[in-house]
């Protein structure tokens, strides 16, 4: 077995979170989660369905969570989620993201087992990217970005000019 060289990039990861921000604060958060090595795994229809089903189930699983815009791209997911700090058991953003990733992987592994398929079960990158949405204008910009993302990708793929 080949030994791995020590790489501080992987062993001492810098947190992407704001150190003084309370990630249970009420408000909207723009999230991006990517696949490992940006593999286009979400082109698999069954996996896309699982991602969407688990997304739609989040408010039933977690008090104080409201869904907004959502899109699945071939190698990443974008969405906006709202947290309501007035609700006693609202999860932190990190807890919500960890649970979403875990639930989707669990459902995918169960699907593969039932269907008799073999495919790598773990597909998420270790982290996720978030942006705290701080204004109505920014919220509208992020919603538009999510809504247009598949169309922009298709236009770029076809070498067309983008005028949105």
DOGU-629478 format. One record per residue: residue number from 1; x, z, y of N, C-alpha, C in turn. Coordinates in steps of 0.2 Angstrom, whole numbers, padded with zeros to 4 digits. Layout:
<nodes>
[node NUM [X Z Y] [X Z Y] [X Z Y]]
...
</nodes>
This chain:
<nodes>
[node 1 [0004 0000 -0006] [0000 0000 0000] [0004 0000 0006]]
[node 2 [0003 -0004 0011] [0007 -0005 0017] [0006 0001 0022]]
[node 3 [0011 0004 0024] [0010 0010 0028] [0008 0007 0035]]
[node 4 [0004 0011 0039] [0002 0010 0046] [0007 0013 0050]]
[node 5 [0009 0009 0055] [0013 0012 0061] [0009 0016 0065]]
[node 6 [0012 0021 0068] [0008 0025 0073] [0007 0021 0079]]
[node 7 [0001 0021 0081] [-0001 0017 0087] [-0005 0022 0092]]
[node 8 [-0003 0024 0097] [-0006 0029 0101] [-0013 0027 0104]]
[node 9 [-0014 0020 0104] [-0020 0017 0107] [-0026 0020 0102]]
[node 10 [-0024 0020 0096] [-0029 0022 0091] [-0030 0030 0089]]
[node 11 [-0024 0033 0090] [-0024 0040 0088] [-0026 0045 0094]]
[node 12 [-0024 0043 0100] [-0026 0047 0106] [-0030 0042 0111]]
[node 13 [-0036 0041 0109] [-0041 0037 0113] [-0043 0041 0119]]
[node 14 [-0042 0037 0125] [-0045 0040 0131] [-0052 0039 0131]]
[node 15 [-0055 0045 0134] [-0063 0045 0134] [-0065 0040 0139]]
[node 16 [-0070 0036 0138] [-0073 0032 0143] [-0079 0035 0147]]
[node 17 [-0080 0041 0146] [-0085 0045 0149] [-0083 0048 0156]]
[node 18 [-0087 0049 0160] [-0085 0053 0167] [-0085 0060 0165]]
[node 19 [-0079 0063 0167] [-0078 0070 0164] [-0082 0075 0167]]
[node 20 [-0085 0074 0173] [-0090 0079 0176] [-0097 0077 0176]]
[node 21 [-0099 0072 0173] [-0106 0070 0173] [-0109 0073 0167]]
[node 22 [-0116 0075 0168] [-0120 0078 0163] [-0124 0072 0160]]
[node 23 [-0122 0070 0153] [-0125 0064 0150] [-0132 0066 0147]]
[node 24 [-0135 0072 0149] [-0142 0073 0148] [-0146 0072 0154]]
[node 25 [-0143 0070 0160] [-0146 0070 0166] [-0152 0064 0166]]
[node 26 [-0157 0066 0169] [-0163 0061 0169] [-0160 0054 0173]]
[node 27 [-0162 0049 0170] [-0160 0042 0173] [-0159 0037 0167]]
[node 28 [-0158 0031 0170] [-0157 0025 0166] [-0149 0024 0164]]
[node 29 [-0148 0022 0158] [-0141 0020 0156] [-0141 0013 0153]]
[node 30 [-0136 0009 0155] [-0135 0003 0153] [-0130 0003 0147]]
[node 31 [-0131 0001 0141] [-0127 0002 0136] [-0125 -0004 0132]]
[node 32 [-0118 -0005 0130] [-0116 -0010 0126] [-0112 -0007 0120]]
[node 33 [-0114 -0010 0114] [-0111 -0008 0108] [-0109 -0014 0105]]
[node 34 [-0103 -0014 0103] [-0100 -0020 0100] [-0098 -0019 0092]]
[node 35 [-0098 -0025 0089] [-0096 -0025 0082] [-0088 -0024 0081]]
[node 36 [-0086 -0022 0075] [-0079 -0021 0074] [-0076 -0028 0075]]
[node 37 [-0070 -0029 0078] [-0067 -0035 0079] [-0071 -0041 0082]]
[node 38 [-0077 -0039 0085] [-0081 -0043 0088] [-0084 -0049 0083]]
[node 39 [-0085 -0047 0077] [-0087 -0051 0072] [-0095 -0053 0073]]
[node 40 [-0097 -0059 0072] [-0104 -0061 0074] [-0109 -0059 0068]]
[node 41 [-0108 -0053 0066] [-0113 -0050 0061] [-0120 -0050 0062]]
[node 42 [-0122 -0050 0069] [-0129 -0049 0070] [-0132 -0056 0070]]
[node 43 [-0129 -0061 0068] [-0132 -0068 0066] [-0136 -0067 0060]]
[node 44 [-0135 -0062 0056] [-0138 -0061 0050] [-0145 -0058 0052]]
[node 45 [-0150 -0062 0050] [-0157 -0060 0052] [-0159 -0053 0050]]
[node 46 [-0158 -0051 0044] [-0160 -0045 0042] [-0157 -0039 0046]]
[node 47 [-0151 -0040 0047] [-0147 -0035 0051] [-0150 -0034 0058]]
[node 48 [-0151 -0040 0061] [-0154 -0040 0068] [-0161 -0037 0068]]
[node 49 [-0165 -0038 0063] [-0171 -0034 0062] [-0170 -0027 0061]]
[node 50 [-0165 -0024 0058] [-0164 -0017 0057] [-0162 -0014 0064]]
[node 51 [-0158 -0018 0068] [-0156 -0016 0074] [-0162 -0015 0079]]
[node 52 [-0166 -0020 0079] [-0173 -0019 0083] [-0177 -0014 0080]]
[node 53 [-0178 -0013 0074] [-0183 -0008 0071] [-0180 -0001 0073]]
[node 54 [-0174 0000 0072] [-0171 0007 0074] [-0171 0008 0081]]
[node 55 [-0170 0003 0085] [-0171 0004 0093] [-0178 0006 0094]]
[node 56 [-0183 0003 0092] [-0190 0004 0093] [-0192 0011 0091]]
[node 57 [-0189 0014 0086] [-0190 0020 0083] [-0187 0026 0087]]
[node 58 [-0182 0025 0091] [-0179 0030 0095] [-0184 0035 0098]]
[node 59 [-0189 0033 0102] [-0193 0038 0106] [-0197 0042 0101]]
[node 60 [-0198 0040 0095] [-0202 0044 0090] [-0197 0049 0087]]
[node 61 [-0191 0048 0087] [-0185 0052 0084] [-0183 0057 0089]]
[node 62 [-0183 0055 0095] [-0180 0059 0100] [-0184 0060 0106]]
[node 63 [-0186 0067 0108] [-0190 0068 0114] [-0186 0067 0120]]
[node 64 [-0189 0064 0125] [-0186 0063 0131] [-0183 0056 0132]]
[node 65 [-0184 0052 0127] [-0180 0045 0127] [-0186 0040 0128]]
[node 66 [-0184 0036 0133] [-0189 0030 0134] [-0185 0024 0134]]
[node 67 [-0187 0018 0131] [-0184 0012 0130] [-0185 0007 0136]]
[node 68 [-0181 0003 0137] [-0182 -0002 0143] [-0179 -0009 0140]]
[node 69 [-0175 -0012 0143] [-0173 -0019 0141] [-0168 -0018 0135]]
[node 70 [-0168 -0024 0130] [-0165 -0023 0124] [-0163 -0031 0122]]
[node 71 [-0157 -0032 0120] [-0155 -0039 0117] [-0150 -0038 0112]]
[node 72 [-0151 -0042 0106] [-0145 -0042 0101] [-0142 -0049 0102]]
[node 73 [-0136 -0048 0103] [-0131 -0054 0103] [-0128 -0055 0096]]
[node 74 [-0124 -0060 0095] [-0121 -0061 0089] [-0116 -0055 0087]]
[node 75 [-0112 -0053 0092] [-0107 -0047 0091] [-0108 -0041 0095]]
[node 76 [-0114 -0040 0098] [-0115 -0034 0102] [-0122 -0034 0104]]
[node 77 [-0124 -0028 0106] [-0131 -0026 0108] [-0130 -0023 0115]]
[node 78 [-0135 -0025 0120] [-0136 -0022 0126] [-0142 -0019 0127]]
[node 79 [-0143 -0013 0130] [-0149 -0011 0131] [-0149 -0006 0137]]
[node 80 [-0155 -0004 0139] [-0156 0001 0144] [-0160 0006 0141]]
[node 81 [-0158 0013 0142] [-0162 0018 0139] [-0163 0023 0145]]
[node 82 [-0168 0027 0145] [-0170 0032 0150] [-0170 0039 0146]]
[node 83 [-0166 0044 0149] [-0167 0051 0147] [-0170 0055 0152]]
[node 84 [-0175 0059 0149] [-0178 0064 0154] [-0176 0071 0153]]
[node 85 [-0172 0073 0157] [-0169 0080 0157] [-0174 0086 0157]]
[node 86 [-0180 0084 0159] [-0186 0089 0159] [-0188 0091 0152]]
[node 87 [-0187 0087 0148] [-0189 0088 0141] [-0184 0092 0138]]
[node 88 [-0186 0098 0135] [-0182 0103 0132] [-0176 0101 0127]]
[node 89 [-0178 0096 0123] [-0173 0094 0117] [-0171 0087 0118]]
[node 90 [-0170 0085 0124] [-0168 0078 0126] [-0160 0078 0123]]
[node 91 [-0159 0073 0119] [-0152 0072 0117] [-0147 0070 0122]]
[node 92 [-0141 0072 0121] [-0136 0069 0126] [-0135 0061 0125]]
[node 93 [-0133 0057 0129] [-0132 0050 0128] [-0127 0049 0122]]
[node 94 [-0122 0053 0121] [-0118 0052 0115] [-0121 0054 0109]]
[node 95 [-0126 0059 0109] [-0129 0061 0103] [-0134 0055 0101]]
[node 96 [-0137 0052 0106] [-0142 0047 0105] [-0138 0040 0102]]
[node 97 [-0133 0039 0105] [-0129 0033 0103] [-0126 0034 0096]]
[node 98 [-0123 0040 0094] [-0121 0042 0087] [-0127 0041 0082]]
[node 99 [-0132 0043 0084] [-0138 0043 0079] [-0140 0036 0078]]
[node 100 [-0141 0032 0084] [-0143 0025 0083] [-0138 0021 0079]]
[node 101 [-0132 0022 0080] [-0127 0019 0076] [-0127 0021 0068]]
[node 102 [-0128 0027 0067] [-0129 0030 0060] [-0135 0027 0057]]
[node 103 [-0140 0027 0061] [-0147 0025 0058] [-0147 0018 0056]]
[node 104 [-0144 0014 0060] [-0143 0006 0059] [-0139 0005 0053]]
[node 105 [-0133 0009 0052] [-0129 0008 0047] [-0132 0010 0040]]
[node 106 [-0136 0016 0040] [-0139 0018 0035] [-0144 0013 0032]]
[node 107 [-0148 0011 0037] [-0154 0006 0035] [-0151 0000 0032]]
[node 108 [-0145 -0003 0035] [-0142 -0009 0033] [-0139 -0008 0025]]
[node 109 [-0136 -0002 0024] [-0133 0000 0018] [-0139 0000 0013]]
[node 110 [-0144 0003 0014] [-0150 0003 0010] [-0153 -0004 0009]]
[node 111 [-0153 -0008 0014] [-0156 -0015 0013] [-0151 -0018 0008]]
[node 112 [-0145 -0018 0009] [-0140 -0021 0004] [-0141 -0019 -0003]]
[node 113 [-0141 -0012 -0004] [-0142 -0010 -0010] [-0148 -0012 -0014]]
[node 114 [-0154 -0012 -0010] [-0160 -0015 -0013] [-0160 -0022 -0014]]
[node 115 [-0157 -0026 -0010] [-0156 -0033 -0011] [-0151 -0035 -0016]]
[node 116 [-0147 -0030 -0018] [-0141 -0032 -0023] [-0136 -0036 -0019]]
[node 117 [-0135 -0035 -0013] [-0129 -0038 -0009] [-0123 -0034 -0008]]
[node 118 [-0118 -0037 -0007] [-0112 -0034 -0005] [-0109 -0037 0002]]
[node 119 [-0108 -0032 0006] [-0106 -0034 0013] [-0103 -0028 0016]]
[node 120 [-0098 -0029 0020] [-0096 -0022 0024] [-0101 -0018 0027]]
[node 121 [-0102 -0012 0025] [-0107 -0008 0028] [-0106 -0006 0035]]
[node 122 [-0100 -0004 0037] [-0098 -0002 0044] [-0097 -0008 0048]]
[node 123 [-0101 -0008 0054] [-0100 -0014 0058] [-0099 -0012 0065]]
[node 124 [-0100 -0006 0067] [-0099 -0004 0074] [-0092 -0002 0076]]
[node 125 [-0090 -0004 0082] [-0084 -0002 0085] [-0085 0006 0086]]
[node 126 [-0079 0009 0086] [-0079 0017 0087] [-0083 0019 0093]]
[node 127 [-0083 0016 0098] [-0085 0019 0105] [-0091 0014 0107]]
[node 128 [-0093 0015 0113] [-0098 0011 0116] [-0097 0011 0124]]
[node 129 [-0100 0007 0127] [-0099 0007 0134] [-0105 0008 0138]]
[node 130 [-0105 0013 0143] [-0111 0014 0146] [-0110 0014 0154]]
[node 131 [-0115 0012 0157] [-0115 0012 0165] [-0121 0016 0167]]
[node 132 [-0120 0021 0171] [-0126 0025 0174] [-0129 0021 0179]]
[node 133 [-0135 0020 0178] [-0139 0015 0183] [-0141 0020 0189]]
[node 134 [-0139 0018 0195] [-0139 0023 0201] [-0144 0020 0206]]
[node 135 [-0147 0014 0205] [-0152 0012 0210] [-0157 0007 0207]]
[node 136 [-0163 0006 0210] [-0168 0001 0208] [-0165 -0006 0208]]
[node 137 [-0160 -0008 0213] [-0157 -0014 0213] [-0153 -0015 0207]]
[node 138 [-0149 -0010 0205] [-0144 -0010 0199] [-0148 -0011 0193]]
[node 139 [-0154 -0007 0193] [-0158 -0007 0187] [-0161 -0015 0186]]
[node 140 [-0163 -0018 0191] [-0166 -0025 0191] [-0160 -0029 0189]]
[node 141 [-0154 -0028 0191] [-0149 -0033 0190] [-0147 -0032 0182]]
[node 142 [-0147 -0026 0180] [-0145 -0025 0172] [-0151 -0028 0168]]
[node 143 [-0157 -0027 0170] [-0163 -0030 0166] [-0162 -0038 0166]]
[node 144 [-0161 -0041 0172] [-0160 -0048 0172] [-0154 -0050 0168]]
[node 145 [-0148 -0047 0168] [-0143 -0048 0164] [-0144 -0048 0157]]
[node 146 [-0148 -0043 0154] [-0150 -0042 0147] [-0155 -0048 0145]]
[node 147 [-0159 -0049 0150] [-0164 -0055 0148] [-0161 -0062 0148]]
[node 148 [-0156 -0063 0152] [-0153 -0069 0152] [-0147 -0070 0148]]
[node 149 [-0145 -0065 0145] [-0138 -0065 0141] [-0139 -0070 0135]]
[node 150 [-0144 -0071 0131] [-0144 -0076 0126] [-0144 -0083 0129]]
[node 151 [-0148 -0084 0134] [-0148 -0091 0137] [-0141 -0093 0140]]
[node 152 [-0138 -0088 0143] [-0131 -0090 0146] [-0126 -0091 0141]]
[node 153 [-0126 -0087 0135] [-0122 -0089 0130] [-0123 -0096 0127]]
[node 154 [-0129 -0098 0126] [-0131 -0104 0123] [-0129 -0110 0128]]
[node 155 [-0130 -0109 0135] [-0128 -0114 0139] [-0120 -0115 0139]]
[node 156 [-0116 -0109 0139] [-0109 -0109 0139] [-0107 -0113 0133]]
[node 157 [-0110 -0111 0127] [-0108 -0114 0121] [-0109 -0122 0121]]
[node 158 [-0114 -0124 0124] [-0115 -0131 0125] [-0112 -0134 0131]]
[node 159 [-0108 -0131 0134] [-0104 -0133 0140] [-0108 -0135 0146]]
[node 160 [-0114 -0132 0146] [-0118 -0134 0152] [-0116 -0129 0158]]
[node 161 [-0118 -0132 0164] [-0118 -0128 0170] [-0123 -0122 0170]]
[node 162 [-0121 -0117 0172] [-0126 -0111 0172] [-0128 -0110 0179]]
[node 163 [-0135 -0111 0180] [-0138 -0110 0187] [-0144 -0105 0186]]
[node 164 [-0143 -0099 0186] [-0149 -0094 0185] [-0151 -0091 0191]]
</nodes>
